Amino acid sequence: MKQFLISTLVLVFSQLIFTQTIPNLPIPIGGGNAEVWHNNIYYFGGSDSWSGNTIYPRIYKFDGANWSYYDSIPDNKVWDAETILYGDYVYLFGGWPFGSELNRRYDLNTGDWVYLANSPNTNQTYGLTAEEVNGNIYLFNAFGEVFEYNISGDSWTSKTPNTVEGGWGLSSILYQNEVYILGWNDSAFYKYTPSTDSWTQLSVSPYQVDACSFGIMNNLIYAIGGNAGGSSGASYKSMMVYNISFNSWTISSQELSSKRDWMATAEYEGGLYVLGGIDSVDIAVDIVEEMVSQSTQVVNTGMGISEEYSLEQNYPDPFNPSTKIAYSIPSLSFVKLKVYNELGKEIKTLVDEEEPAGNYLVEFDGANLPSGTYFYQLIANNISETKKMILLK
C-alpha cells in the first residue's frame, strides 16, 4: 500500500460506506473494554452513564453473528477497568467505584476468576491504561506513575514515572515493544520504552483529549472521539491520526456519527471498531462503528515538500514480513521504485507512474520470499538511488 504525504489528511475509501460487520451492543454501555480471542469479541464491564448509576459486572460475547450475555465478573469495580489479553487469559486491572484496587485474571477456556497481587498504585483506580511486553504488563495512571506486573511471578515493581500528569482517562497502544500514550495535560504525547525504562516526548496532538478510543493499523495510530478532560470536558466526534514514521499528527475527515468518549476498541476482520461509549449528555450508547478499514488508503501530509530527491532507509530493518519505504520528490516526475535480490534479479515493481511533488510511503511485503538481502532502487527524473534491506524470517 502506498501513502502520499502532502499538506492535509484525506481518506480514500474503496467504498463510500463501510459495511458494519459487528452489530450494535446488546445494551447501551460505556467505560468497558473489549478483547478479541479466537475471532470472538469479549466486552468486559462498563456502566450505563458517566456517573455510574448502574454498573455492569458482566461479559458480553460477539460470536461473529450476534452478541449475547457470556459470563459474570465477581465484583462491581468494572467502570473503566483496564484489560489485557495474554494467551488464553484476560487480566482486569482497577476500575471504579473508588476504593482499594482490584486486579484479577479470567480464564477464557474455563471461565474461572483468580484475584492477583495488589499493585503499588494507590493514586488512581480507574482511567488506567496498560500494555503487555515480553511477559510483563505495564500499568500507567494519570499521575505519571508506571507499575510493572510480572505475569509468571504475580509480583509488581515501580518503574520510572513520567514528568507530566494527565486526565482521567489515558489511552495507549503498543507498537514494536514500545507504549504510545495519549491523554496527558497540554496535548502531550509520550512513548514509554520498557527495555530501557525511559520516556520520549513526541509531537503534541492537535488538541487536548482524554478518554479517547485508541487503535493502530498500517503503522498509523488512530485517536477517536474522547473529551477535553475531566467530568465536564466537551466530547468530540473527530479522529486524529498519528504517523509513527514521521512523528506527525493530522485530523481525519472520517468522524464518529456522534460525540462520544469512554468507548472500547476492537480490531476485527481487518477493521478498527469502536464499541459503545458515553455520549455528550453523559449517557451510555450501544453504537458500534467501523472507523478504519484495511481497504482504506490514508493520504497523510503535514510534511513539507522536499527540495530534493531522496530515498530513506526502510523501516523496520531487518523486517518480517513487511516493511515501509519512504521517498520524496521535489517536482512532478515519472517515478520507478523496484526491488531486486542479491543476484540483481527484479523481484517486484512497487511504483511505475508519474507522481506530483511530495513525500511518499510504500509498503513492501516479503511474505512469499526467502530470507536474505534485497535492494530497492528509486529512479526519478534521471536520478537513481539504491539502498539495501534484510528480510529475516
Secondary structure in CASP SS format (residue, H / E / C, confidence):
PFRMAT SS
TARGET T0000
AUTHOR 0000-0000-0000
METHOD secondary structure of the structure
MODEL  1
M C 1.00
K E 1.00
Q E 1.00
F E 1.00
L E 1.00
I C 1.00
S C 1.00
T C 1.00
L C 1.00
V E 1.00
L E 1.00
V E 1.00
F C 1.00
S C 1.00
Q C 1.00
L C 1.00
I C 1.00
F C 1.00
T C 1.00
Q C 1.00
T C 1.00
I C 1.00
P C 1.00
N C 1.00
L C 1.00
P C 1.00
I C 1.00
P C 1.00
I C 1.00
G E 1.00
G C 1.00
G C 1.00
N E 1.00
A E 1.00
E E 1.00
V E 1.00
W E 1.00
H C 1.00
N C 1.00
N E 1.00
I E 1.00
Y E 1.00
Y E 1.00
F E 1.00
G C 1.00
G C 1.00
S E 1.00
D C 1.00
S E 1.00
W C 1.00
S C 1.00
G C 1.00
N C 1.00
T C 1.00
I E 1.00
Y C 1.00
P C 1.00
R E 1.00
I E 1.00
Y E 1.00
K E 1.00
F E 1.00
D C 1.00
G C 1.00
A C 1.00
N C 1.00
W E 1.00
S E 1.00
Y E 1.00
Y E 1.00
D E 1.00
S E 1.00
I C 1.00
P C 1.00
D C 1.00
N C 1.00
K C 1.00
V C 1.00
W E 1.00
D C 1.00
A C 1.00
E E 1.00
T E 1.00
I E 1.00
L E 1.00
Y E 1.00
G C 1.00
D C 1.00
Y E 1.00
V E 1.00
Y E 1.00
L E 1.00
F E 1.00
G C 1.00
G C 1.00
W E 1.00
P C 1.00
F C 1.00
G C 1.00
S C 1.00
E C 1.00
L C 1.00
N E 1.00
R E 1.00
R E 1.00
Y E 1.00
D E 1.00
L C 1.00
N C 1.00
T C 1.00
G C 1.00
D C 1.00
W E 1.00
V E 1.00
Y E 1.00
L C 1.00
A C 1.00
N C 1.00
S C 1.00
P C 1.00
N C 1.00
T C 1.00
N C 1.00
Q C 1.00
T C 1.00
Y C 1.00
G C 1.00
L C 1.00
T E 1.00
A E 1.00
E E 1.00
E E 1.00
V E 1.00
N C 1.00
G C 1.00
N E 1.00
I E 1.00
Y E 1.00
L E 1.00
F E 1.00
N C 1.00
A C 1.00
F C 1.00
G C 1.00
E C 1.00
V E 1.00
F E 1.00
E E 1.00
Y E 1.00
N E 1.00
I C 1.00
S C 1.00
G C 1.00
D C 1.00
S E 1.00
W E 1.00
T E 1.00
S E 1.00
K C 1.00
T C 1.00
P C 1.00
N C 1.00
T C 1.00
V C 1.00
E C 1.00
G E 1.00
G E 1.00
W E 1.00
G E 1.00
L E 1.00
S E 1.00
S E 1.00
I E 1.00
L E 1.00
Y E 1.00
Q C 1.00
N C 1.00
E E 1.00
V E 1.00
Y E 1.00
I E 1.00
L E 1.00
G E 1.00
W E 1.00
N H 1.00
D H 1.00
S H 1.00
A C 1.00
F E 1.00
Y E 1.00
K E 1.00
Y E 1.00
T E 1.00
P C 1.00
S C 1.00
T C 1.00
D C 1.00
S E 1.00
W E 1.00
T E 1.00
Q E 1.00
L E 1.00
S C 1.00
V C 1.00
S C 1.00
P C 1.00
Y C 1.00
Q C 1.00
V C 1.00
D E 1.00
A C 1.00
C C 1.00
S E 1.00
F E 1.00
G E 1.00
I E 1.00
M E 1.00
N C 1.00
N C 1.00
L E 1.00
I E 1.00
Y E 1.00
A E 1.00
I E 1.00
G C 1.00
G C 1.00
N E 1.00
A C 1.00
G C 1.00
G C 1.00
S C 1.00
S C 1.00
G C 1.00
A C 1.00
S E 1.00
Y C 1.00
K C 1.00
S C 1.00
M E 1.00
M E 1.00
V E 1.00
Y E 1.00
N E 1.00
I C 1.00
S C 1.00
F C 1.00
N C 1.00
S E 1.00
W E 1.00
T E 1.00
I E 1.00
S C 1.00
S C 1.00
Q C 1.00
E C 1.00
L C 1.00
S C 1.00
S C 1.00
K C 1.00
R E 1.00
D E 1.00
W C 1.00
M C 1.00
A E 1.00
T E 1.00
A E 1.00
E E 1.00
Y E 1.00
E C 1.00
G C 1.00
G E 1.00
L E 1.00
Y E 1.00
V E 1.00
L E 1.00
G C 1.00
G C 1.00
I E 1.00
D E 1.00
S C 1.00
V C 1.00
D C 1.00
I E 1.00
A E 1.00
V C 1.00
D C 1.00
I C 1.00
V E 1.00
E E 1.00
E E 1.00
M E 1.00
V E 1.00
S E 1.00
Q C 1.00
S C 1.00
T C 1.00
Q E 1.00
V E 1.00
V E 1.00
N C 1.00
T C 1.00
G C 1.00
M C 1.00
G C 1.00
I C 1.00
S C 1.00
E C 1.00
E C 1.00
Y C 1.00
S E 1.00
L E 1.00
E C 1.00
Q C 1.00
N C 1.00
Y E 1.00
P C 1.00
D C 1.00
P C 1.00
F E 1.00
N C 1.00
P C 1.00
S E 1.00
T E 1.00
K E 1.00
I E 1.00
A E 1.00
Y E 1.00
S E 1.00
I E 1.00
P C 1.00
S C 1.00
L C 1.00
S E 1.00
F E 1.00
V E 1.00
K E 1.00
L E 1.00
K E 1.00
V E 1.00
Y E 1.00
N C 1.00
E C 1.00
L C 1.00
G C 1.00
K C 1.00
E E 1.00
I E 1.00
K E 1.00
T E 1.00
L E 1.00
V E 1.00
D E 1.00
E E 1.00
E E 1.00
E E 1.00
P C 1.00
A C 1.00
G E 1.00
N E 1.00
Y E 1.00
L E 1.00
V E 1.00
E E 1.00
F E 1.00
D E 1.00
G C 1.00
A C 1.00
N C 1.00
L C 1.00
P C 1.00
S C 1.00
G E 1.00
T E 1.00
Y E 1.00
F E 1.00
Y E 1.00
Q E 1.00
L E 1.00
I E 1.00
A E 1.00
N C 1.00
N C 1.00
I E 1.00
S E 1.00
E E 1.00
T E 1.00
K E 1.00
K E 1.00
M E 1.00
I E 1.00
L E 1.00
L C 1.00
K C 1.00
END
